[in-house]
Amino acid sequence: MNLVVVSSLICAHAPTEEKDDATKDAFYAELDRAYGRCPSHDIKILLGDFNAKVGREDIFGATVGRFSLHETTSSNGLRLIGFAAAHNMVVRSTGFRHLDIHKASWLSPDRLTRNQIDHVVIDARHASNILDVRSCRGPNIDSTIILLQLRFAHGYVWRRLHVEVR
């Protein structure tokens, strides 16, 4: 007998670094409310433009992968990491070894500056279900945003029935 595995996806667009703290606090309060409305047994995944540069500092090792595009974490990155840690989640978009051009999710209009500010965050228990996250530079959509590609494996839960034979 197999059981159904259900996921709750929360798509978000966080305020930029330049916005005031009250706006950022309001965003994360609303994100927390959305997270709280998800059934507890669901696999919870946050996707979106968090405008957060997540660095490779060792202190965040349990929450953040080792392969971020950025060396240091921005203010918005600290907020995202704090949210993830408070909810026992991990930032999986920084957990895969890729060339830097496949990590960047934002490109400046002059095409010189690249940032990894779009992220995929998942419950730590189900982190291994995300097989890969990378940017796809192929589609020319005349934008500074670069599309992300996520490979996800929905695991099946099997329950074995023990039958006693006489």
Backbone bond lengths (Angstrom), bond angles and torsions (degrees), N, CA, C in turn:
res aa  C-N    CA-C-N  psi(-1)  N-CA   C-N-CA  omega(-1)  CA-C   N-CA-C  phi
1 M - - - 1.443 - - 1.530 108.00 -
2 N 1.313 117.53 130.78 1.456 119.45 177.39 1.525 109.67 -110.75
3 L 1.298 115.10 154.10 1.455 121.92 -178.52 1.521 109.85 -107.96
4 V 1.302 116.74 153.44 1.456 121.88 178.61 1.530 109.05 -79.10
5 V 1.325 116.40 134.75 1.456 122.15 175.99 1.520 107.04 -106.49
6 V 1.325 116.90 123.98 1.462 121.70 -175.09 1.530 109.41 -114.63
7 S 1.328 116.10 139.81 1.461 121.88 177.26 1.515 110.03 -117.10
8 S 1.316 115.61 144.52 1.463 122.03 171.26 1.519 107.10 -112.02
9 L 1.331 116.64 121.28 1.460 122.17 178.75 1.519 108.92 -103.77
10 I 1.319 116.23 129.51 1.459 121.51 176.06 1.521 106.72 -117.58
11 C 1.325 116.60 115.39 1.464 121.98 178.61 1.521 108.35 -99.36
12 A 1.324 116.41 132.68 1.459 119.73 -173.41 1.524 111.29 -141.23
13 H 1.321 114.97 156.10 1.461 122.69 174.05 1.521 107.07 -133.58
14 A 1.315 116.14 104.80 1.463 122.33 -174.87 1.528 111.39 -80.35
15 P 1.329 116.74 157.42 1.467 120.56 175.09 1.534 110.51 -63.81
16 T 1.316 115.96 153.83 1.464 121.14 179.16 1.524 110.44 -73.78
17 E 1.320 116.13 169.19 1.468 122.34 179.75 1.525 112.37 -57.29
18 E 1.333 117.18 -32.28 1.462 120.99 -174.93 1.526 113.39 -74.23
19 K 1.319 118.22 -17.02 1.470 121.12 -178.46 1.525 110.13 -68.85
20 D 1.332 115.61 157.40 1.465 120.07 -178.63 1.531 110.78 -73.75
21 D 1.327 115.33 161.84 1.464 120.97 -177.18 1.522 112.78 -62.81
22 A 1.322 117.94 -32.77 1.469 120.65 179.96 1.531 110.50 -62.81
23 T 1.316 117.21 -40.54 1.466 121.47 178.28 1.527 110.49 -65.02
24 K 1.329 116.28 -42.80 1.465 120.46 178.95 1.526 110.90 -66.12
25 D 1.337 116.45 -41.54 1.472 120.05 177.95 1.521 110.89 -61.51
26 A 1.328 116.73 -41.02 1.468 120.99 179.32 1.529 110.39 -64.00
27 F 1.330 117.08 -40.54 1.463 120.44 178.26 1.525 110.94 -61.07
28 Y 1.331 116.82 -49.51 1.463 119.24 -177.62 1.527 112.17 -69.85
29 A 1.325 118.24 -27.66 1.470 120.71 173.81 1.528 109.93 -66.72
30 E 1.334 116.89 -42.01 1.469 120.63 178.03 1.530 110.71 -68.07
31 L 1.325 117.06 -38.86 1.463 120.87 176.52 1.530 110.05 -62.25
32 D 1.320 116.70 -40.07 1.461 121.40 178.04 1.531 111.06 -64.07
33 R 1.332 116.78 -39.99 1.470 120.34 177.35 1.534 110.73 -64.69
34 A 1.333 116.74 -43.09 1.472 120.33 178.56 1.525 110.31 -62.74
35 Y 1.313 116.43 -42.03 1.465 120.84 178.15 1.529 110.29 -62.53
36 G 1.309 116.73 -42.22 1.459 121.45 -179.10 1.518 113.74 -65.61
37 R 1.339 117.03 -25.47 1.469 120.80 179.06 1.531 112.96 -79.07
38 C 1.319 117.58 -11.77 1.470 120.76 178.75 1.527 109.16 -75.66
39 P 1.325 117.26 139.59 1.466 119.65 176.86 1.533 110.93 -58.16
40 S 1.311 116.29 142.12 1.467 120.80 -173.91 1.532 112.77 -63.87
41 H 1.320 118.13 -27.31 1.466 120.86 -177.96 1.532 112.92 -84.98
42 D 1.327 118.41 -8.19 1.469 121.46 -179.80 1.528 111.49 -73.01
43 I 1.327 115.48 153.21 1.459 121.23 166.42 1.523 105.54 -79.14
44 K 1.323 117.39 120.32 1.463 120.91 -176.46 1.528 109.78 -102.87
45 I 1.347 114.81 126.94 1.459 121.15 -178.81 1.524 108.50 -128.22
46 L 1.329 116.13 128.29 1.460 122.08 173.85 1.519 107.51 -102.17
47 L 1.326 116.06 130.66 1.460 122.15 179.35 1.512 108.18 -129.58
48 G 1.311 117.44 141.17 1.448 116.30 171.47 1.507 115.33 151.26
49 D 1.316 112.32 -176.34 1.458 122.65 178.67 1.520 107.28 -89.33
50 F 1.319 116.31 96.60 1.459 121.21 -179.21 1.526 111.40 -90.69
51 N 1.341 117.74 0.45 1.460 122.05 -178.27 1.518 110.63 47.31
52 A 1.325 116.00 39.15 1.460 122.45 -173.14 1.524 110.08 -122.21
53 K 1.313 115.62 120.01 1.460 120.36 171.35 1.524 106.86 -88.40
54 V 1.311 115.88 114.51 1.459 121.80 -179.79 1.520 107.52 -101.16
55 G 1.321 116.15 122.36 1.459 120.79 -176.20 1.513 113.42 -89.69
56 R 1.336 113.80 -174.53 1.468 120.64 -177.74 1.523 112.47 -106.40
57 E 1.315 117.56 26.37 1.458 120.08 -179.40 1.530 110.26 -63.14
58 D 1.320 116.14 139.46 1.468 121.47 -177.48 1.522 112.52 -63.16
59 I 1.310 117.70 -28.82 1.464 121.58 -176.63 1.530 112.09 -62.08
60 F 1.322 117.25 -25.67 1.467 121.08 -178.62 1.524 112.27 -97.36
61 G 1.309 117.79 13.73 1.456 122.79 -172.69 1.513 116.18 -51.25
62 A 1.328 117.85 -36.41 1.465 119.93 -177.59 1.522 112.42 -75.02
63 T 1.325 117.08 -22.67 1.463 121.35 -174.98 1.518 112.70 -105.05
64 V 1.315 117.15 -27.33 1.463 122.37 -172.42 1.525 109.56 -121.56
65 G 1.323 115.90 143.82 1.457 120.59 176.48 1.517 111.90 -72.44
66 R 1.328 116.27 171.24 1.463 121.44 -176.74 1.521 113.46 -90.96
67 F 1.330 118.43 0.32 1.457 120.09 -169.98 1.522 113.12 -117.07
68 S 1.302 117.54 37.41 1.458 121.35 177.85 1.526 110.15 -68.95
69 L 1.300 115.99 153.92 1.460 121.56 174.88 1.527 110.90 -69.29
70 H 1.329 117.10 -26.77 1.466 122.46 -172.89 1.526 111.93 -103.67
71 E 1.331 115.39 145.46 1.464 121.63 176.30 1.525 110.98 -77.26
72 T 1.339 116.42 -42.30 1.464 121.10 -175.14 1.523 110.61 -118.89
73 T 1.313 115.03 156.74 1.458 122.35 -176.78 1.520 110.32 -93.52
74 S 1.326 116.42 137.30 1.468 121.70 177.32 1.527 109.90 -84.23
75 S 1.321 116.18 175.30 1.468 121.96 177.90 1.528 110.66 -59.26
76 N 1.330 117.02 -45.93 1.467 120.22 177.40 1.527 110.98 -65.40
77 G 1.320 116.71 -32.75 1.455 120.44 176.70 1.521 111.65 -63.69
78 L 1.332 116.01 -40.55 1.468 120.11 176.96 1.521 111.05 -62.33
79 R 1.325 116.68 -39.02 1.469 120.18 178.25 1.531 110.82 -64.80
80 L 1.328 116.60 -44.15 1.465 120.28 179.42 1.528 110.66 -63.64
81 I 1.316 117.15 -44.68 1.462 121.02 179.27 1.526 110.35 -63.52
82 G 1.330 116.83 -40.63 1.463 120.50 177.60 1.515 112.08 -61.69
83 F 1.336 116.19 -42.96 1.466 120.43 177.86 1.526 110.08 -62.89
84 A 1.327 116.12 -46.46 1.464 120.24 -178.98 1.528 110.87 -61.78
85 A 1.316 117.48 -45.11 1.463 120.84 -179.26 1.525 111.38 -64.46
86 A 1.325 117.24 -39.35 1.466 121.26 -179.37 1.523 112.03 -65.31
87 H 1.326 117.03 -26.32 1.465 121.35 -177.86 1.531 112.40 -109.22
88 N 1.338 116.51 15.40 1.464 121.85 179.72 1.531 110.94 54.21
89 M 1.332 115.06 51.86 1.457 122.17 179.44 1.526 108.97 -119.57
90 V 1.326 116.07 166.51 1.458 121.47 176.52 1.527 109.83 -130.18
91 V 1.330 115.37 149.19 1.466 122.05 177.28 1.530 106.59 -88.70
92 R 1.329 116.87 100.72 1.465 120.79 -174.51 1.523 113.08 -82.29
93 S 1.313 118.28 -18.06 1.466 119.85 -179.13 1.527 111.61 -67.56
94 T 1.326 118.33 -12.41 1.463 121.79 177.69 1.525 111.42 -106.98
95 G 1.303 117.38 13.41 1.455 120.62 -173.43 1.514 116.03 -103.94
96 F 1.326 117.65 9.84 1.463 119.32 -175.53 1.525 110.41 -127.81
97 R 1.323 115.32 136.50 1.466 121.02 -179.03 1.530 109.01 -78.38
98 H 1.333 115.68 115.27 1.461 122.40 177.14 1.524 108.56 -141.41
99 L 1.310 116.62 163.49 1.457 120.39 169.70 1.522 108.47 -62.40
100 D 1.327 116.87 152.49 1.468 120.50 -178.64 1.524 112.43 -56.84
101 I 1.330 118.22 -34.16 1.469 119.75 -179.72 1.518 111.92 -67.02
102 H 1.333 117.08 -18.38 1.463 121.07 178.06 1.525 112.50 -98.16
103 K 1.338 116.71 2.82 1.463 121.60 175.45 1.524 111.00 -101.41
104 A 1.317 116.82 -31.63 1.467 121.35 -174.68 1.522 111.22 -66.88
105 S 1.332 115.38 136.44 1.473 120.51 177.72 1.524 111.53 -118.56
106 W 1.328 116.65 -2.16 1.461 121.32 177.28 1.516 108.23 -141.42
107 L 1.322 115.86 137.57 1.455 122.64 -179.56 1.515 108.30 -127.68
108 S 1.321 117.09 129.98 1.465 120.03 -179.05 1.526 110.14 -64.62
109 P 1.339 117.28 156.64 1.473 119.87 -179.83 1.531 113.40 -56.70
110 D 1.342 117.14 -31.20 1.465 119.30 178.70 1.537 112.01 -83.86
111 R 1.332 116.90 1.46 1.463 124.91 175.91 1.539 113.74 66.31
112 L 1.332 118.08 16.72 1.459 120.85 -178.38 1.527 113.14 -99.65
113 T 1.305 117.71 -30.24 1.465 122.16 -176.78 1.522 110.01 -106.07
114 R 1.329 114.87 130.26 1.470 120.80 177.04 1.522 108.59 -120.92
115 N 1.324 116.51 140.25 1.459 121.81 177.08 1.519 110.35 -134.79
116 Q 1.302 115.27 150.89 1.464 122.23 173.84 1.531 106.03 -107.19
117 I 1.347 115.74 91.10 1.464 120.47 -175.11 1.525 112.62 -117.70
118 D 1.326 117.75 -8.32 1.466 121.89 174.75 1.528 106.83 -97.23
119 H 1.321 115.97 135.39 1.464 118.29 -173.14 1.518 112.25 -137.12
120 V 1.329 114.13 159.88 1.459 123.98 173.85 1.525 106.07 -119.91
121 V 1.333 115.91 122.48 1.465 122.14 -178.08 1.527 107.20 -123.88
122 I 1.322 117.00 134.18 1.469 121.37 -176.26 1.521 109.73 -138.84
123 D 1.327 116.08 156.83 1.461 121.19 174.48 1.523 108.99 -53.37
124 A 1.321 117.16 135.88 1.461 121.51 -177.61 1.525 111.58 -57.84
125 R 1.302 116.47 -34.90 1.465 121.09 -178.91 1.527 111.84 -61.83
126 H 1.324 116.98 -30.59 1.464 121.58 -176.81 1.528 112.81 -110.12
127 A 1.310 117.76 14.97 1.464 121.00 -176.27 1.522 112.32 -58.44
128 S 1.313 117.48 -34.17 1.469 119.86 -178.33 1.528 112.43 -70.51
129 N 1.329 117.92 -11.44 1.469 120.42 176.07 1.526 111.44 -69.88
130 I 1.321 117.58 -24.43 1.468 120.38 176.86 1.523 107.23 -86.34
131 L 1.312 115.34 114.29 1.458 121.72 -174.80 1.519 112.83 -87.18
132 D 1.336 117.60 -28.23 1.462 120.67 -179.23 1.519 110.03 -168.61
133 V 1.334 115.42 147.35 1.466 123.00 171.58 1.519 106.24 -136.91
134 R 1.325 116.52 127.41 1.470 120.79 177.66 1.514 109.30 -155.05
135 S 1.305 115.67 160.28 1.462 119.40 178.18 1.526 109.69 -87.82
136 C 1.327 114.46 151.01 1.467 122.37 179.89 1.520 107.86 -116.29
137 R 1.306 116.43 104.71 1.458 120.06 -176.23 1.515 113.00 -84.66
138 G 1.309 118.81 -5.03 1.455 122.51 -175.19 1.515 115.90 -61.67
139 P 1.334 118.45 -52.32 1.467 118.99 -176.40 1.529 111.33 -64.68
140 N 1.325 116.61 122.19 1.461 120.80 177.63 1.521 107.80 -91.97
141 I 1.321 116.32 96.31 1.461 120.56 -177.79 1.521 111.21 -107.12
142 D 1.345 116.20 15.11 1.463 122.51 177.49 1.529 110.90 50.78
143 S 1.319 115.31 53.08 1.455 121.61 -177.68 1.519 109.39 -142.26
144 T 1.316 116.03 162.50 1.460 120.75 174.57 1.526 111.16 -84.27
145 I 1.322 116.72 -9.77 1.459 122.12 179.92 1.527 109.58 -87.42
146 I 1.321 116.39 135.55 1.459 122.20 177.35 1.526 107.46 -109.32
147 L 1.316 117.02 131.37 1.462 121.59 -177.67 1.525 111.63 -66.13
148 L 1.329 116.02 144.79 1.456 121.63 174.75 1.520 109.77 -103.44
149 Q 1.309 114.91 145.08 1.459 121.57 175.86 1.523 107.35 -115.93
150 L 1.321 115.21 131.53 1.458 122.03 -178.48 1.519 108.77 -121.38
151 R 1.323 117.13 128.63 1.469 121.36 173.09 1.515 107.32 -105.92
152 F 1.324 115.22 123.69 1.460 121.40 -172.80 1.517 109.62 -129.42
153 A 1.311 117.38 135.87 1.464 122.27 176.77 1.516 108.19 -113.92
154 H 1.313 115.76 115.69 1.462 120.37 174.92 1.513 106.88 -83.07
155 G 1.297 116.88 113.09 1.459 120.07 178.97 1.516 110.71 -78.63
156 Y 1.288 115.74 148.00 1.459 120.58 174.77 1.518 108.52 -97.67
157 V 1.285 115.51 141.28 1.456 121.05 177.40 1.520 107.28 -101.09
158 W 1.301 115.60 120.12 1.460 120.32 -179.44 1.516 108.92 -108.06
159 R 1.303 115.25 136.87 1.456 120.80 176.82 1.524 107.36 -113.95
160 R 1.301 115.77 121.93 1.458 120.41 -178.37 1.530 108.63 -91.36
161 L 1.302 115.44 129.21 1.460 120.64 177.79 1.522 108.92 -89.36
162 H 1.306 116.08 128.92 1.460 120.63 178.12 1.527 108.22 -93.97
163 V 1.302 115.32 116.22 1.460 121.10 -179.59 1.526 107.75 -113.52
164 E 1.288 114.55 126.89 1.454 119.49 179.49 1.525 108.58 -88.40
165 V 1.313 116.24 125.31 1.460 121.82 -179.78 1.520 108.33 -101.41
166 R 1.345 116.45 131.04 1.474 120.50 179.78 1.489 110.96 -107.90
